[in-house]
């Protein structure tokens, strides 16, 4: 095959093959570099996503802390810090949605944004309910003060009646038994009013459902005792100012119960909203931890992929380099033999003519059939 090519074309062929082999090595190198770069970008993106997920967990923990501080003393600074951290967290989460290459992380981030937006809405509603709670509490305690003052007034009237009772000649005060029972019932009712206040305060500041249930049970027990003493007061009241005042107090009792139930309802509604906020923050942390797990798994896959790519690229480059060297050697040997063999043969013929004087030299057909010089 090479004998039919001119020497110039043989050299062009040899250089062309070498260029092709170099081009093949370059393509393999570029492919390997591109694959490694792509997997490296995935790893870097996974690290960035992990950092952002950790930032969200930290922010959610801070929001929970600020919310608890607000619950303790209704501090405006804690409320401001909560809202600032919430906006920051939503911003970080939106960055994940925009920049991540992991579809699972994008879904998790979208879920986090939805939870955080719900948390912000619940926190606003919670703060608005503070006003309702304050109004309900003030209405209840204002009515409780009025009832206490009315019962205290009746008690004073009864005590005055007892003091003004007729005396026996011996100087001992003659006191009717029903007035003693009445005074005792009125005094116990006054005490129970204070116990009702305390029971409601325990209900408001209860930390868990068990404490709230116990406080509710105590409220009902106090109310039952209070109603039983009220039943004892009615028949024993003396006619006149005391009886008339007690008739005015009865509807106040009913109003006090209504205000107490309304107060309890507002407290319970706000408790539900409070629990909703805390659960939302915990849900945010759980979702972020899930995101971290997925990111870690995907990053490990990327690392494994990169190792495989590097190993494959190294093997491919090695095979290509060895093949290039072998082909270059074989091609060089074949071309060298083709060019040098013909020249050597002709030179030997000329030596026979010039040195030996052999004019009958016959040129071999293989040289005559060649197409090169």
Beta strands, then each sheet from edge to edge (+ up, - down):
end
